[in-house]
């Protein structure tokens, strides 16, 4: 094999490796952006108020995950969100054992995870939709 052919082979091999590395980087980025909790066969729905789309809902037996619409860019420390945490959700926690977690990224609310009796979770959708509407518009 000539030196030129070896150089051409090495150049093609380097290009192939760089393409493979790019694919791996894109895969890692997709993994980082994938929600951490993967729910098997969730029921999904949308949360709306006054014909405004506010969030996507993922429902299981005793679990509800509220994923606010990203374009609303709801601030995690918004007054309406603080009210939601401190009043309806705290009351549901004390009265019915509902557990809740607010996840945020760089000050933006990403999800509200609720666990508790299904009937109580359904009742909380009204104050959640009110808070998301006030915080998002």
C-alpha positions in Angstrom: 0.0 0.0 0.0 1.4 3.4 -1.0 1.9 6.3 1.4 -0.8 8.3 -0.4 -3.3 5.4 -0.1 -2.5 5.1 3.6 -3.0 8.8 4.1 -6.3 8.7 2.3 -7.4 5.8 4.4 -6.4 7.6 7.6 -8.3 10.7 6.5 -11.4 8.7 5.8 -11.0 6.8 9.1 -10.6 10.0 11.0 -13.8 11.4 9.3 -15.7 8.3 10.2 -14.6 8.5 13.9 -15.6 12.2 14.0 -19.0 11.4 12.6 -19.4 8.6 15.2 -18.4 10.9 18.0 -20.9 13.5 16.8 -23.6 10.8 16.9 -22.6 9.8 20.4 -22.7 13.5 21.5 -26.2 14.0 20.0 -27.4 10.8 21.8 -26.0 12.0 25.1 -27.8 15.4 24.6 -31.1 13.6 23.9 -30.6 11.5 27.0 -30.0 14.6 29.1 -33.2 16.2 27.7 -35.3 13.1 28.3 -37.5 13.3 31.5 -35.9 11.3 34.2 -39.1 9.5 35.2 -40.2 7.2 32.4 -43.8 6.1 33.1 -45.0 2.8 31.6 -48.4 3.3 29.9 -49.4 6.5 31.5 -52.8 8.1 30.7 -52.0 11.5 29.2 -54.2 14.5 29.0 -54.0 18.3 28.7 -54.7 20.9 31.4 -56.5 23.9 30.0 -58.3 26.9 31.5 -60.4 29.3 29.6 -59.4 27.6 26.3 -55.7 28.2 27.1 -53.4 25.2 27.0 -51.4 25.2 30.2 -49.8 21.8 30.7 -49.6 18.2 29.8 -50.8 15.7 32.4 -49.4 12.2 32.9 -51.6 10.1 35.1 -51.2 6.8 36.9 -53.0 5.1 39.7 -52.0 7.4 42.5 -49.6 9.7 40.7 -50.0 12.8 38.6 -47.3 14.7 36.8 -48.0 18.2 35.5 -45.7 19.4 32.8 -46.3 23.1 32.1 -46.1 24.2 28.4 -42.5 25.3 27.9 -43.4 28.4 26.0 -45.2 29.8 29.0 -41.8 29.9 30.9 -43.5 29.8 34.3 -41.2 31.1 37.0 -40.9 28.7 39.9 -41.0 31.6 42.4 -44.1 33.3 40.8 -46.6 34.4 43.4 -49.3 32.2 42.0 -47.0 29.1 42.2 -46.0 30.0 45.7 -49.7 30.3 46.6 -50.3 26.9 45.1 -47.5 25.3 47.2 -48.4 27.0 50.4 -52.2 26.8 50.4 -54.0 24.1 48.4 -51.1 21.6 48.2 -50.1 22.1 51.8 -53.7 21.6 52.9 -54.0 18.4 50.7 -50.7 17.2 52.2 -51.9 17.7 55.8 -55.5 16.5 55.2 -55.1 13.6 52.7 -51.4 12.7 52.7 -50.8 14.1 49.2 -47.1 14.4 48.5 -45.8 16.9 46.0 -42.5 17.9 44.4 -41.8 21.0 42.2 -39.0 20.6 39.7 -37.3 23.6 38.2 -34.5 24.4 35.9 -32.8 27.8 36.0 -35.8 29.3 37.8 -38.3 27.9 35.3 -41.0 25.4 36.6 -40.5 22.1 34.7 -42.9 19.8 36.5 -45.2 19.3 39.5 -45.3 15.7 40.7 -48.2 14.7 43.0 -48.8 11.4 44.8 -51.9 10.5 46.7 -55.5 9.4 46.5 -56.7 9.7 42.9 -59.9 11.6 43.9 -57.8 14.2 45.7 -55.4 14.6 42.8 -58.3 15.3 40.5 -59.6 18.0 42.9 -56.2 19.7 42.8 -56.3 20.2 39.0 -58.5 23.3 39.4 -56.1 25.3 41.7 -53.2 24.0 39.6 -54.7 25.3 36.4 -55.6 28.6 38.1 -52.0 29.1 39.3 -50.4 28.1 36.0 -52.8 30.5 34.1 -51.9 33.4 36.4 -48.2 32.7 36.3 -48.0 32.1 32.6 -50.0 35.0 31.2 
